[in-house]
Amino acid sequence: MSVILARGGAAAAILVVSAQGALADLSAQDVWADWKAYLTSTGYTVSGTEAVSGNTLTVSDVSMAMPIPEEDGSGTISFPEVQFVENGDGTVNVLLPAEFPMGFEFSGDGETFAGKLIYSHDGSPMKVAGDAGNMSYDYSSSKVTMTLNELSADGEPVPAEVAKVQVEMNDVVTKSTMKVDGGRSYDQTMTASSLSYDMGFNDPEGDGTGAFKGALQGLSFTGTGTVPEGLKSPDMAALLKAGFAFDGTFTFTGGNGSISGVDGSESFAMESNSQGGAFTVSMDKQHLTYDVSQVATNVNISGSEIPFPLALSMAETGFKLMMPLAKSEEEQDFALGVTLRDFAVPEMLWGMVDPTGQLPHDPATVVLDLAGKGKVLFDLFDPEAMEAVEKGEEQPGELNALTVKQLQVSAAGAELTGTGDFTFNNEDLTSFDGMPAPAGEANLKLVGANTLIDKLIGMGLMSDSDAMGARMMMGMLAVPGEGDDTLTSKIEVTEDGQVLANGQRIK
């Protein structure tokens, strides 16, 4: 799937993306030749029938086919015609019909999946300027729409009422600069006032239905990429090893969406909205990075299995992941972060747990920010190596260091915060029951725990014996801190396997 997305993005960049400023004279053949060279460099086989009339090169029956080694299959994208028109000033206009079908077909593991999308726009040309080594693309359209028109599986047509897909973008402006110098690099930007989607399905053999609808406002994208030349193998491992890389950030200023489904007597529905967010993804031969965030999110959930509608809100949500990709005996950086700030649930739900209102009903917060170093001991893109790891025949990697940059958990009037820093000895797997032996320390602070325990006892949610056990544990691991109902703890793990809590040995 990663290969499909990577190369599909390349094709989309060629067809719908963009750019700036004239540098030198271009011919129609220059632009078409560069398209073919770019797509071929990412693993496509490109074909089309060329015809020249005056200043126009028309390429009909365009087909872009690619192998998908990971799935032991292939994929093909096709469309009827594209024209390259020389403007007489050293620039070239690329013309696609205002509406045309785009065919797609994927096969693998003895199965085929094919269909047709209707692509429509306002007919505006994409203007190309520059020279053979540095081309810029500039494109805008008041509206771009893609609609699923046909679908088949293993040669059997899928009825139109079974699947529905429509995506629409308004006020689209895209710009791209493509440079060729040994390899190929590009810079891209895109803006759109809005994007909407409407997708649904009906189970032809049952009562199941599903619908996915939504819209985003104020879209913006910026990205860069590098595509190596002379690639002999089209799989992702070969692409990355040769220098393939990309980095892109997508932002939006607001959005809303809904999901609904029915299966016989059971139903489910969810609606959400937010005041914006961002999504960043980058990849090279060393690392893969995701960083997703959203602000002022509201979610409403209902369904036949849910006793009453749920209304949830979050001031901020986020997820961050940075992981090494390359097999290496050297330590590599990794990171993981989760943010759920000011998470509020409805009073009706609180009423089931705390009907007399003894607990603070303030929104909860969970923040975890980790960083570390480790080794990847197998090739993530090698199916045989992956299978060996899944069977336990190979060790996937080593954890060498872990830093807790931030820990915050607050709910019901209590809050736990902390930081920590540890290294791990992978030669010692006995001191901690098969886990690499850690060494380092964590510093924790707990506020409001005793007050919370008292209230839970009063509510009947915690017994006196359970409370006594919890308080004894806190007494072993923590000492009084500054302020009322505050505990602090310094947990140390020494290199010889001792565990100390505030200087007292507990292991």
Buried (B, 14 or more C-beta within 10 A) or exposed (E): EEBBEBBBBBBEBBBBBBBBEBBEBBBBBBBBEBBBBBBBBBBBBBEBEEEEEEBBBBBEEBBBBBBBBBBEBBBBBBBBBBBBBBBEEBBBBBBBBEEBBBBBBBBBEEEBBBBBBBBBBEEBBBBBBBBBEBBBBBBBBEEBBBBBBBBBEEEEEBEEEEBBBBBBBBBBBBBBBBBBEEBBBBBBBBBBBBBBBBBBBBEEEEEBBBBBBBBBBBBBBBBBBBBBBEBEEBBBBBBBBBBBBBBBBBBBBBBBBBBBBBBEEEBBBBBBBBBBBBBBBBBBBBBBBBBBBBBBBBBBBBBEEEEEEBBBBBBBBBBBBBBBBBBEEEBBBBBBBBBBBBBBBBEEBBEEEBEEEBBBBEBBBBBBBBBBBBBBBBBBBBEEBBEBBEEEEBEBBBBBBBBBBBBBBBBBBBBBBBBBBBBBBBEBEEBBEEEBBBBBBBBBBBBBBBBBBBBBBEBEEBEEEEBEEBEEEBEEBBBEBEEEBBBBBBBBBBEEBEBBBBEEEEE
